[in-house]
Amino acid sequence: MVDYLEHMKQYYDRRASEYEHNEAFREEPSEDLPGLLHAISLLPPAGVLDVACGTGSLTQHLGSDLTGLDQSEAMLKVARGRVPWAEFVRGDAFRMPFAEDSFDRVFASFFYGLLPLEDRGRFLEEARRVGQELILVEPTPAWVPDGSRYEIYRRYFTADRFAEELDGRILFAGRWMVMAKVGG
């Protein structure tokens, strides 16, 4: 039997080309995109690691000193074409191939909510190991399921619930997406 994390990797390997042609930001969620990108633009310049960067749709907005990490080589292939100035590394978000404090900021979008309870703390600990600041973006309950036939686990967050769980501070709260700095 395939474990959950391997199942998730297979899911994204299969969907990489689809993401390039049919981005995760469908018509309704894209209403939040200008606000989210504005909130990202207000973050001070930093050396950034984008964990679970996928095809790089948000990676391209995170600055010039940038590394993307993803477990899916198919997703990274698309990201390398989209964000040629960044470095991309295939790797595991729970055992990142970087030294302690390698980055000023660790950014992850639409990843934390995919993690089962037992993996959330492991991810946060590993992210804090490699970076000084952690910023997470997740969908809200208004997000429309994508209708794909692959089954994955996904949690949706209200801004208040997200801030509470992460002991964090909300940097952007839209109808479809929420962004928080972990630990305030």
C-alpha positions in Angstrom: 0.0 0.0 0.0 1.3 3.5 -0.9 1.7 5.8 2.1 0.0 9.2 2.1 3.1 11.3 1.3 4.0 9.0 -1.7 0.4 9.2 -2.9 0.6 13.0 -2.7 3.8 13.0 -4.7 2.2 10.8 -7.4 -0.8 13.1 -7.5 1.4 16.2 -8.2 3.6 14.3 -10.7 0.5 13.5 -12.7 -0.9 17.0 -12.5 2.2 19.0 -13.4 1.3 19.7 -17.0 -2.3 20.4 -16.1 -1.2 23.0 -13.5 0.7 24.8 -16.3 -2.4 25.0 -18.4 -5.0 25.3 -15.7 -3.6 27.1 -12.7 -4.8 26.5 -9.2 -6.2 30.1 -9.3 -9.4 29.6 -11.1 -11.7 32.5 -11.8 -13.1 33.0 -8.3 -9.9 32.5 -6.2 -8.0 34.8 -8.6 -10.0 37.7 -7.1 -7.6 37.4 -4.1 -4.5 37.2 -6.2 -3.8 40.9 -6.4 -4.2 41.3 -2.7 -2.0 38.3 -1.9 0.7 39.5 -4.4 0.6 42.9 -2.8 1.1 41.4 0.7 4.0 39.4 -0.6 5.5 42.5 -2.2 5.5 44.2 1.3 7.8 41.6 2.7 11.3 42.9 3.0 13.9 41.5 0.5 15.3 38.2 1.8 16.9 34.9 0.8 13.8 32.8 0.3 13.2 29.1 0.2 9.8 28.2 -1.4 8.8 24.8 -0.1 6.5 22.7 -2.2 7.0 25.4 -4.9 5.1 23.3 -7.5 5.1 25.0 -10.9 6.4 28.3 -9.5 3.2 30.3 -10.0 3.9 32.1 -6.7 7.6 31.5 -6.6 8.1 34.0 -9.4 6.8 36.8 -7.0 9.1 36.0 -4.1 12.2 38.0 -5.1 15.5 37.4 -6.8 17.5 35.5 -4.1 15.3 32.4 -4.4 15.4 28.7 -4.1 12.4 26.4 -4.8 12.0 22.9 -3.3 9.5 20.3 -4.4 9.4 16.5 -4.3 8.0 16.4 -7.9 10.5 16.6 -10.7 7.6 17.1 -13.1 6.5 20.2 -11.2 10.1 21.5 -11.0 10.6 21.2 -14.7 7.7 23.6 -15.2 9.0 25.9 -12.4 12.5 26.1 -14.0 11.0 27.4 -17.2 8.8 29.9 -15.4 11.4 31.2 -13.0 14.8 30.9 -14.7 16.6 33.1 -12.2 15.8 30.8 -9.2 17.6 27.6 -8.2 15.3 24.5 -7.9 16.0 21.5 -5.8 14.1 18.2 -5.7 13.7 17.2 -2.1 11.7 16.3 0.9 10.0 19.0 3.0 10.7 17.0 6.2 14.4 16.5 5.5 15.4 19.5 3.5 18.8 19.3 1.9 20.0 22.6 3.4 22.1 23.6 6.4 20.6 25.3 9.5 19.6 29.0 8.9 20.4 28.7 5.1 17.5 31.2 4.4 16.1 34.4 5.8 12.6 33.3 4.9 10.8 30.0 4.3 7.6 30.4 2.3 5.1 27.6 1.6 1.8 28.0 -0.2 -1.0 25.5 -0.3 1.1 22.8 1.4 0.6 23.0 5.2 -3.2 22.2 4.8 -2.3 19.0 2.9 -0.4 17.6 5.9 -1.9 15.1 8.3 -1.8 16.2 12.0 1.2 14.1 12.8 3.3 15.7 10.0 2.4 19.4 10.7 4.8 19.8 13.6 7.6 18.0 11.8 7.3 20.3 8.9 7.2 23.5 11.0 10.3 22.3 12.9 12.2 21.5 9.7 11.2 24.9 8.2 12.4 26.7 11.3 15.7 24.8 11.1 16.6 26.1 7.7 15.0 29.5 7.9 14.6 32.4 10.2 11.1 33.4 9.2 8.2 31.2 8.1 5.3 32.5 5.9 2.4 30.2 4.9 -0.4 30.7 2.5 -3.5 28.4 2.6 -7.0 28.3 1.0 -10.0 29.3 3.0 -13.2 27.3 3.3 -14.6 29.3 0.3 -12.1 27.6 -2.0 -13.8 25.5 -4.7 -12.5 21.9 -4.9 -10.8 21.3 -8.2 -12.9 18.3 -9.2 -10.0 16.1 -9.9 -10.4 12.4 -9.6 -7.3 12.0 -7.4 -8.1 11.9 -3.7 -6.0 14.0 -1.4 -6.4 15.3 2.1 -6.9 19.1 2.3 -7.7 21.4 5.3 -9.1 24.8 4.8 -8.5 27.7 7.2 -10.4 30.7 8.3 -7.9 33.6 9.1 -8.6 33.3 12.8 -8.1 29.6 12.9 -4.9 29.8 10.9 -3.4 32.4 13.1 -4.4 30.5 16.3 -3.0 27.2 15.1 0.3 28.8 14.0 0.5 31.2 16.9 1.0 33.6 14.1 0.0 36.9 12.6 -2.2 37.3 9.5 -0.5 39.2 6.7 -3.4 38.8 4.2 -6.9 37.5 4.5 -9.1 37.3 1.4 -12.2 35.4 0.6 -10.3 32.5 -0.9 -6.8 32.6 0.6 -5.0 33.5 3.9 -1.3 34.3 4.5 0.3 34.2 8.0 3.7 34.7 9.5 4.3 31.8 11.9 5.0 32.9 15.4 3.7 36.4 14.8 
